[in-house]
């Protein structure tokens, strides 16, 4: 039976008790909190497709590198819980790092090939932390479906591969990136941007759109698509590109020759001290829930 009042649980025992009380199809939305409309769109999709919706809020320390922003990552649990209650969530799990990683913890999940490039190359160990915590959450929640956003496209591919390889009995549902009016992808890290940086940050979506327009105009050479993105980024003085990529959307292997395989355009760009990522599938028509779920990863 679906609970009418949202439960907030902090222990594994309480989570398992709450999960056991739910019947029908159960959807999970894993988050790190600092919730915005992008997260809520995942909850809305889960609500539409499931009998009950569960959410985790956990800033996972093992996916942050030594020079990354773990200590200052935005946190506002009271606000997050208020949003989730209004969104009709049934259960929220808010564990501590000590609960998820006790002192003698020594088991890790590594997804080999699809973790190597893009974010994996620039953030060593990141996807080991992601895969491990998501595997733990799947084990704890036992969902029928889990909902993730397109903005973290490589994460989606890594998790889909893990689910396939480890025989998790659930569906991975990918939902389109939610954007501001000027195209900036919603992200918890956007709060770090000052006014000038916020204006400049819209250059990421403009760069993707420029490559998408070239593709629609008949361009298929991946190097030309990368060049189209880079030209737009380099025209913005406050943007410092770390990488631009045109990769096979299923394997994440960087493309070198023209073809008709679905292409994942992606990039990481620093605006001030804030590192932003964004992506788009080609052909552009693929950027919808059904195609994202089917095309990204294997």
N, C-alpha and C positions, 0 to 999 in steps of 0.2 A: 504494500500500500504506500502510495506517495505521501510524504509528510506535508502538512499544510504550513508548518512553521519551519523556517530554515534552521538546521542544526549546524553549529560550529563545534568541531571536535579537534582535539589537540594530541590525542594518543592513538596508537595503533589499535588498541583494544576497543576504544570508542568508535573508531572508524569502521572496524569490522562489524561491530554491533549495528551501526547505522546502515551499513551496506546490506546486511542480512535482512533488514526490515523492508527493503525496497524490492518490488516485484516488477516484472516487465523489462523492457529494454532500458538500459542505463547508459547514459552518456557522460564522459569525463572531459573536462576542460582543464588541463594543467596550466598554471600561470606562476609568474614570479611576483604577482601583485602589481601595485601602482597602475591599477586598471584604467583602461580608456575604452573608447567606443569600439576599437578593434577586438578587444577581449569580449566585450558584450555581444558583438556580432557572432562570435563563436558560441556563446551561451544561448543566444537566440536560435541559432541553427540546431543546437543540441536539444533545446526545448521543443522545437518543431518536430523533431524526428524521434524523440525518446520519451519514455514514460516518466523518467526521473533524470535529473541532472546533478552531477557532483563536480566540485571545483577544488583544486589544490592551490594554495598560496604558499610558495616556498622559494625564497631567494637561495638558489642552489650554489653553495660556495665552490663546489668542485668543478664548475664550468667556467670559473673566472681565473685568469692568469695572475701572476704575481704583481703585474703593473696595471691591472685593470681596476674597474670601479666598484668592487664589491662593497667596500665600506660606505660609499656614498650613493649606492644604488637607491633610487627613491622608494620609500616605504610609507604607506598610510593605511594600515589595516582597518581602522574604523570606517574610513571612507569606502574602502574596497567591499567590506561586508555590507554596508548600506546599499551599494550598487547591486550587489549580488542578490540581496533579499528582494529588492524591487524587481529584479529580473526573473524571479521565480525559481531560484536555485534551491535544491533540497538539502544538500549537505556540503559543507566547506571544511576542508582539512588544512590546518595551519600548524604543521610540525616545526620543531626547532632543528637546527643543524645537528645537535647532539643526539636527537632521536633518530634522524635519518642516517647519521654516520657516527655510531658509538666508537669509543676509543680503540677497540680491537677490530674495527672494520677493515676488511682486506680483499673484498671481491669487487671486481670491476668488469664492465661490459665495454668491449671495443668493437666497433664496426669498421672493418679494415679499409677497403678501397674508396668508398664514397666519402670517407672522412678526411682524405688526404689533401685535396686541393682547396682552393677558395678560402673559406674561413678556417678550415682545418690547418692549412699551411701557415696562416698568420697567427693562429691562436692555438698553439700546441696544447694538447690535453683537453681542449674545450669539449669536443664531442665524446670523449670518454666520460666526462662528467655528465653530459646531457644524456647519453645512452644509459648510464648507470642509474641516474635518478628516475628517468622515465620508466625503465624496467621495474624499478621498485614500486613506482606509483601504479603501474599496470597490475602488478602482483597484489598490491594492497586494495585497490579499488575494484578489481575484477569487472571492468566495464565491457559493454558490448561494442561501444564505439568511442573513439577519442578524437577530439577536434583540435586542429592546429591551423595557424595562419600562414598564408602564402609568403608573407614577408621574410620569414625564416625558412626559405626554400630548401637550403642544404640540410637543415635540421629535419625537415619533413622527409627528405630522401633517406637520411641516416635512420630515422625511426621506422620508416616503412621497411627498410632492409632488415633491421633488427627484428621486427615483428614477423617477417617472413622466415628469417633464419632460425629464430627461436620458437616458432610455432605458437605465438600468442594468439588466442582465439578472439580476436577483435578486429574491427574495421578502423582504419585511419581515414578521417575525413578532413580534406583541406579546403579552407574557405578563403575567398579573395581578400587581398590587402585592402584595408580601409584607409582612406586618404582625407587630408584637409582639402579645402576648396582650391588651393594652389597646387595640389598634387603631392605634397609631402606625406609620405607614409606615416601613419600613426605609430608612435613608439614611446615607451616610458622614458626613454633618454631625451626626448625632445624638450623636456623641461630644463635641460642644461643649457639650451641655446639662448643667447641674448637676442635683442630685437634685430640687429644687423645679421647675426648668424641665422636666425630663424628665416629671414627673407632669403638669404643665400642658399639655405638648405633645400629649397624647392628645385634647385638645379639637378638633383638626382633624378626626379621624375621627368624633367625636361630632357635629360640625356637619354633615358629609356625610350621616351616617346620619339626622339629623333631617330634612334636606331629602328624603332618599330615602323616609322614612316618610310625609312629607306627599304626595309623589308617589304612593306606593302607596295612600294614602287618597283619591286623586282630584284632588289639586292639580296644575294644569298651568301656572299663570301663572308665568313665569320670575321676575318681581319678588318673588312670594311665596316662591319657592324660595330666592332670594338672601337674603331677609329671615329665613327659617328658619335658614340657616347663620350669618348675622351675629348673630342673637340668642344662639345658643349660644357663639359666639366672644367676644362682649362680656361674657358672664357669667364669663369667666376673666380675672382681673386681670393675669396675666403674659402674656397673648396680645395682640398688637397687629396686627390685620388690615391688610394692604396692599390686598388686593382679594378679593372673592368674585365668582364668575362663574357664569352659566348660559348656555352657548353651544351653538350647533349643533355637534354632534360631528364633522361632516364639514368644515365651513368655518371653524369657530371664531368665527363672527360672533355677537356678543352677541344673545340672543333678547329680543324685546320683547313678543311676543304668545304666548298659549297655542297649543300644537300637539302633534302626535304625532311630530315628528322626534326621533331620539335626541339626548339632551341631555348635554353634558359639564359637570358641576359641577366647579369648581376653585377653588383659593384659594392665596394666599401669606400667611403669618403669621409675624411675628417673635416669638420667645419668647426674652427677653433680647436678646442680639445675634445670635442664630442665626435665619436665615431658612429657613422650612420651607414646602414645597409639598405639596399632596395633591389628589386628584381622584376622581371616581366617575362612571360612566355611568348614565343613566336611559333606560329602565327598568333597575332593579338587576340583572335577570337577564342583562344584556349584559356584565357584568364577568367574562367568562371568555375564555380564549385565542382561541377561534375567532371570537367576536363582536367582541372588541377589535380583532383584526386586520382584520376586515371593515368595521367601523363607523367607527373613527377615521380621519379624513382621506379622501382620494379616490384 
